[in-house]
Amino acid sequence: MTKIGTKATGSVAQAGPERAPLRQLELSEEERSKDAFFVQIAEIAEAMIARHGRDFAIGAFVLSAKFIAEGKPLINRNNEAGETVSSVKPV
């Protein structure tokens, strides 16, 4: 999924007369940032699958996507008294 290590630097080779030249690409800062988030998501998904199974991981990501689409907060950072609370539940 990632494009790490590539940017337009010139012709490399052509497979045939009708093909455009192949070019190496270098990622922008935004693309590198997005790739880093994909790595984090993958690591979280693997941990969720290992601990709770594929169905749980899929459900959690689908529910997260739904909340994002609806503009709902993903975690509650304050309790009723307005104090900051941990978003991590004890095991």
N, C-alpha and C positions, 0 to 999 in steps of 0.2 A: 503493500500500500504506500510506502514512503518513496520519496524521490531523492533520498540522501545521496550527496556526492555528484550531482549533475548540474551543469549550466552551459549555455551557449558559448562555446569557445572556438567554433569553426568546424569545417568538414572533417569527418572521420573516414567514412567510406560510403560508397554507393553500391547498392545491390543490383541496380539496373539503370538504364538510361532514363526511364520515366519516374524514378524515385528521387525525392528531395534529399539533400545531404543530411546525414545524421549529425546531431550536435550534442555535446555534453552540456548538462544544465547545472547551475549552482543555485541553491535554495536561498530565498530572501529570508530576512529575519522573521517575518510573519510565518512563512512556511516551516522554518525550523521550530518556531514556537508551537505551531499546530502539531508537528510530528512528535514533539515532546509530550503534548497532551495525549496523543494517541497511544504512546508508550505507557503513560500512566493509566489510561483506561484499560489497556490490555493487561497490565499487572493486576489491577483491581479485579477485572473479570476472572482472571486465572485463580486468584485467591478466593473469590466468591464461589467459583465452580468447585474448587478443591474442598471447601468447607461445607457448602450447602447444596451443590449440584447445579446442573445447567439450567433447569427450570427456574430456580431462584434468581440466578444471574440474569437470565433473559427478562424475567418479570421486573426485576429492579431497574434494569436499563430502560425498559418500555415505560414503566411508571415515571422514571426520571424525565424521559423525553416528553411524556404527556404534561408533566408539571411545567417544564420549560416552555412548551407550546402555549400553555394556558397562562403563563406569567406568574405561576405560583412559586413561593419560596421552596427551595429544596430542603433546607434545614431551619429549625427555629433557634435563633441565636440568643433570644431573651426569654426569661420566664415572666410570670405575671407581674412580678415586682419591678420589672425593667432591668434586672440584673443579667449579666452575660452568663450563659451556661454552656457546658460542653455539649457538642453535637455527637459525641461518642458515648454509646451506651455501655455499661459494664458487662462483661462476659459472665 
